[in-house]
Amino acid sequence: MFDNAKNFVGVKRELDELRRLFHSQQFQNAVAKEAADDKIEFRFIPARSPNFGRLWESAVKSFKSLFKRSISLHTLVYDEMQTVLVQIEAILNSRPLTPVSNDPDDYEALTPGHFLVQRPLTAVPEPDLEAIPENRLSAWQKTQRFTQQLWKKWSTQYLSNLHNRTKWTQQRDNIRVGTMVVLKEENLPPLKWQLARVTEIQQGPDENVRVVKVQIKDGSYKRAISKVCVLPIRDNFIS
Protein backbone atom coordinates (compact mmCIF):
# COMPACT_ATOMS: atom_id res chain seq x y z
CA MET A 1 0.00 0.00 0.00
CA PHE A 2 1.23 3.53 -0.81
CA ASP A 3 0.32 6.95 0.42
CA ASN A 4 -2.13 8.68 -1.92
CA ALA A 5 0.32 11.56 -2.38
CA LYS A 6 0.42 13.20 -5.80
CA ASN A 7 4.03 12.17 -6.41
CA PHE A 8 3.21 8.46 -5.90
CA VAL A 9 0.11 8.72 -8.08
CA GLY A 10 2.11 10.50 -10.76
CA VAL A 11 4.87 7.87 -10.70
CA LYS A 12 2.31 5.09 -11.07
CA ARG A 13 0.77 6.84 -14.05
CA GLU A 14 4.17 7.32 -15.72
CA LEU A 15 5.16 3.67 -15.13
CA ASP A 16 1.84 2.47 -16.52
CA GLU A 17 2.35 4.54 -19.67
CA LEU A 18 5.92 3.26 -20.01
CA ARG A 19 4.77 -0.36 -19.65
CA ARG A 20 2.09 0.13 -22.31
CA LEU A 21 4.69 1.70 -24.61
CA PHE A 22 7.11 -1.21 -24.24
CA HIS A 23 4.35 -3.71 -24.97
CA SER A 24 3.14 -1.75 -27.98
CA GLN A 25 3.76 -3.58 -31.26
CA GLN A 26 4.22 -0.26 -33.05
CA PHE A 27 6.99 0.72 -30.61
CA GLN A 28 8.72 -2.65 -30.96
CA ASN A 29 8.61 -2.38 -34.75
CA ALA A 30 10.03 1.15 -34.60
CA VAL A 31 12.93 0.00 -32.40
CA ALA A 32 13.64 -2.96 -34.70
CA LYS A 33 13.61 -0.70 -37.78
CA GLU A 34 15.94 1.84 -36.14
CA ALA A 35 18.37 -0.90 -35.11
CA ALA A 36 18.28 -2.33 -38.65
CA ASP A 37 18.83 1.08 -40.26
CA ASP A 38 21.81 1.77 -37.98
CA LYS A 39 23.10 -1.79 -38.47
CA ILE A 40 23.11 -2.38 -34.73
CA GLU A 41 23.93 -5.98 -33.91
CA PHE A 42 24.20 -7.45 -30.42
CA ARG A 43 26.76 -10.17 -29.85
CA PHE A 44 27.00 -12.03 -26.54
CA ILE A 45 29.79 -14.11 -25.10
CA PRO A 46 28.95 -17.60 -23.79
CA ALA A 47 27.52 -17.79 -20.29
CA ARG A 48 30.05 -18.08 -17.46
CA SER A 49 32.98 -17.53 -19.86
CA PRO A 50 34.66 -14.28 -18.75
CA ASN A 51 37.81 -15.20 -20.70
CA PHE A 52 35.86 -14.32 -23.87
CA GLY A 53 35.52 -10.75 -22.60
CA ARG A 54 39.21 -9.94 -23.11
CA LEU A 55 39.62 -6.15 -22.82
CA TRP A 56 36.71 -5.34 -20.51
CA GLU A 57 37.32 -8.39 -18.33
CA SER A 58 40.95 -7.36 -18.10
CA ALA A 59 39.81 -3.95 -16.82
CA VAL A 60 37.57 -5.64 -14.24
CA LYS A 61 40.45 -7.85 -13.10
CA SER A 62 42.84 -4.92 -12.71
CA PHE A 63 40.18 -2.98 -10.77
CA LYS A 64 39.57 -5.85 -8.37
CA SER A 65 43.24 -6.36 -7.59
CA LEU A 66 43.91 -2.66 -7.08
CA PHE A 67 40.74 -2.22 -5.01
CA LYS A 68 41.83 -4.96 -2.63
CA ARG A 69 45.29 -3.44 -2.31
CA SER A 70 43.91 0.07 -1.70
CA ILE A 71 41.26 -0.89 0.85
CA SER A 72 43.40 -3.64 2.38
CA LEU A 73 42.22 -4.45 5.91
CA HIS A 74 40.17 -1.27 6.36
CA THR A 75 36.52 -1.66 7.25
CA LEU A 76 34.17 0.77 5.53
CA VAL A 77 30.60 1.53 6.53
CA TYR A 78 27.92 1.38 3.82
CA ASP A 79 28.06 5.08 2.87
CA GLU A 80 31.86 5.08 2.70
CA MET A 81 31.94 1.95 0.55
CA GLN A 82 29.26 3.34 -1.77
CA THR A 83 31.16 6.63 -2.16
CA VAL A 84 34.43 4.86 -2.96
CA LEU A 85 32.81 2.50 -5.47
CA VAL A 86 30.96 5.29 -7.29
CA GLN A 87 34.13 7.36 -7.58
CA ILE A 88 36.11 4.35 -8.77
CA GLU A 89 33.40 3.67 -11.34
CA ALA A 90 33.86 7.22 -12.62
CA ILE A 91 37.63 6.72 -12.80
CA LEU A 92 37.31 3.58 -14.90
CA ASN A 93 34.74 5.20 -17.18
CA SER A 94 36.90 8.30 -17.69
CA ARG A 95 39.72 6.47 -19.48
CA PRO A 96 40.43 7.66 -23.04
CA LEU A 97 39.72 5.06 -25.70
CA THR A 98 40.25 6.72 -29.08
CA PRO A 99 40.20 10.24 -30.56
CA VAL A 100 36.78 11.69 -31.30
CA SER A 101 37.97 13.13 -34.62
CA ASN A 102 41.07 13.65 -36.77
CA ASP A 103 40.96 17.43 -36.28
CA PRO A 104 44.46 18.47 -35.04
CA ASP A 105 42.82 21.13 -32.86
CA ASP A 106 40.49 18.60 -31.24
CA TYR A 107 41.86 17.31 -27.93
CA GLU A 108 38.83 15.28 -26.88
CA ALA A 109 38.92 11.50 -26.74
CA LEU A 110 36.04 9.07 -26.69
CA THR A 111 35.56 7.54 -23.24
CA PRO A 112 33.10 5.06 -21.70
CA GLY A 113 31.49 8.12 -20.11
CA HIS A 114 30.33 9.27 -23.54
CA PHE A 115 28.21 6.13 -23.86
CA LEU A 116 26.70 6.74 -20.41
CA VAL A 117 26.12 10.51 -20.21
CA GLN A 118 27.19 11.72 -23.70
CA ARG A 119 30.20 13.63 -22.33
CA PRO A 120 33.50 13.06 -20.49
CA LEU A 121 33.26 12.41 -16.77
CA THR A 122 34.80 15.11 -14.57
CA ALA A 123 35.34 15.67 -10.86
CA VAL A 124 36.25 18.54 -8.56
CA PRO A 125 39.95 18.17 -7.60
CA GLU A 126 40.50 17.29 -3.95
CA PRO A 127 43.66 18.10 -1.93
CA ASP A 128 46.30 15.37 -1.94
CA LEU A 129 45.77 13.49 1.33
CA GLU A 130 48.54 10.92 0.98
CA ALA A 131 50.89 12.46 3.57
CA ILE A 132 48.25 13.21 6.24
CA PRO A 133 48.01 10.65 9.09
CA GLU A 134 44.81 8.62 8.93
CA ASN A 135 43.71 9.57 12.45
CA ARG A 136 43.51 13.21 11.32
CA LEU A 137 41.22 12.52 8.38
CA SER A 138 37.46 12.90 8.40
CA ALA A 139 35.24 10.15 6.98
CA TRP A 140 34.98 12.02 3.68
CA GLN A 141 38.74 12.52 3.48
CA LYS A 142 39.34 8.82 4.10
CA THR A 143 37.18 7.90 1.13
CA GLN A 144 39.03 10.47 -0.99
CA ARG A 145 42.39 9.04 -0.01
CA PHE A 146 41.28 5.53 -1.00
CA THR A 147 40.13 6.92 -4.34
CA GLN A 148 43.36 8.85 -4.88
CA GLN A 149 45.48 5.80 -4.06
CA LEU A 150 43.61 3.62 -6.53
CA TRP A 151 43.70 6.35 -9.19
CA LYS A 152 47.49 6.65 -8.99
CA LYS A 153 48.00 2.88 -9.24
CA TRP A 154 45.37 2.18 -11.87
CA SER A 155 46.08 5.14 -14.19
CA THR A 156 49.79 4.24 -14.18
CA GLN A 157 48.95 0.64 -14.98
CA TYR A 158 46.50 1.64 -17.71
CA LEU A 159 49.01 3.93 -19.42
CA SER A 160 51.72 1.29 -19.16
CA ASN A 161 49.46 -1.23 -20.89
CA LEU A 162 48.53 1.38 -23.49
CA HIS A 163 52.13 2.19 -24.23
CA ASN A 164 53.75 0.17 -26.96
CA ARG A 165 56.51 -1.73 -25.17
CA THR A 166 58.11 -3.25 -28.26
CA LYS A 167 61.88 -3.49 -27.87
CA TRP A 168 63.82 -0.60 -29.37
CA THR A 169 65.90 -3.05 -31.40
CA GLN A 170 62.84 -4.03 -33.43
CA GLN A 171 61.33 -1.99 -36.25
CA ARG A 172 57.85 -0.71 -35.45
CA ASP A 173 55.30 1.78 -36.67
CA ASN A 174 56.43 5.26 -35.73
CA ILE A 175 54.29 8.03 -34.32
CA ARG A 176 53.19 10.47 -36.99
CA VAL A 177 52.34 14.16 -36.84
CA GLY A 178 48.70 14.60 -35.86
CA THR A 179 48.57 11.50 -33.65
CA MET A 180 46.64 11.92 -30.40
CA VAL A 181 48.57 10.79 -27.34
CA VAL A 182 48.15 10.68 -23.58
CA LEU A 183 51.05 12.20 -21.68
CA LYS A 184 52.44 10.38 -18.66
CA GLU A 185 52.18 13.13 -16.06
CA GLU A 186 52.59 12.72 -12.33
CA ASN A 187 50.26 14.07 -9.66
CA LEU A 188 47.23 14.52 -11.89
CA PRO A 189 43.94 14.43 -9.94
CA PRO A 190 41.45 11.59 -10.49
CA LEU A 191 39.67 11.59 -13.88
CA LYS A 192 42.26 13.99 -15.35
CA TRP A 193 44.06 12.74 -18.46
CA GLN A 194 46.52 14.98 -20.29
CA LEU A 195 45.67 14.61 -23.98
CA ALA A 196 47.85 16.11 -26.69
CA ARG A 197 48.53 16.10 -30.42
CA VAL A 198 51.95 15.38 -31.92
CA THR A 199 53.16 18.37 -33.95
CA GLU A 200 56.80 17.41 -34.56
CA ILE A 201 58.92 14.25 -34.43
CA GLN A 202 62.64 13.61 -33.96
CA GLN A 203 64.10 10.33 -35.19
CA GLY A 204 67.17 8.49 -34.04
CA PRO A 205 69.87 6.88 -36.24
CA ASP A 206 67.65 3.79 -36.55
CA GLU A 207 64.85 5.97 -37.98
CA ASN A 208 62.63 5.26 -35.00
CA VAL A 209 61.01 8.25 -33.32
CA ARG A 210 62.78 9.09 -30.06
CA VAL A 211 61.36 12.52 -29.15
CA VAL A 212 58.10 14.24 -30.04
CA LYS A 213 56.80 17.77 -29.69
CA VAL A 214 53.22 17.79 -28.49
CA GLN A 215 50.57 20.48 -28.40
CA ILE A 216 48.03 20.73 -25.60
CA LYS A 217 45.36 23.36 -25.10
CA ASP A 218 47.64 25.80 -23.28
CA GLY A 219 51.10 25.17 -24.72
CA SER A 220 53.57 22.83 -26.39
CA TYR A 221 56.25 20.58 -24.92
CA LYS A 222 58.89 18.09 -25.95
CA ARG A 223 58.61 14.59 -24.53
CA ALA A 224 60.61 11.40 -24.85
CA ILE A 225 58.74 8.65 -26.65
CA SER A 226 58.58 6.67 -23.39
CA LYS A 227 56.49 9.46 -21.83
CA VAL A 228 53.67 9.42 -24.37
CA CYS A 229 51.02 6.77 -25.00
CA VAL A 230 49.35 6.56 -28.38
CA LEU A 231 45.60 6.08 -28.36
CA PRO A 232 44.33 3.25 -30.59
CA ILE A 233 43.33 4.84 -33.88
CA ARG A 234 42.54 3.86 -37.44
CA ASP A 235 44.97 4.93 -40.17
CA ASN A 236 42.33 7.01 -41.92
CA PHE A 237 41.99 9.17 -38.82
CA ILE A 238 45.59 10.32 -39.09
CA SER A 239 46.35 13.10 -41.52
Buried (B, 14 or more C-beta within 10 A) or exposed (E): EEEEEEEEEEEEEEEEEEEEEEEEEEEEEEEEEEEEEEEEEEEEEEEEEEEEEEEEBEBEEBBEEBBEEBBEEEEBEEEBBEBBBEBBBBBBBBBBBEBBEBEBEEBBBBBBBBEEEEEBBEBEEBEEBEEEEEEEBEEEBBBBBBBBBBBBBBBEEBBEEBBEEEEEEEEEEBBBBBBBBBBBEEEBEBBBBBBBBBBEBEEEEEEBBBBBBBBEEEEEEEBEBEBBBBBEBEEEBBE
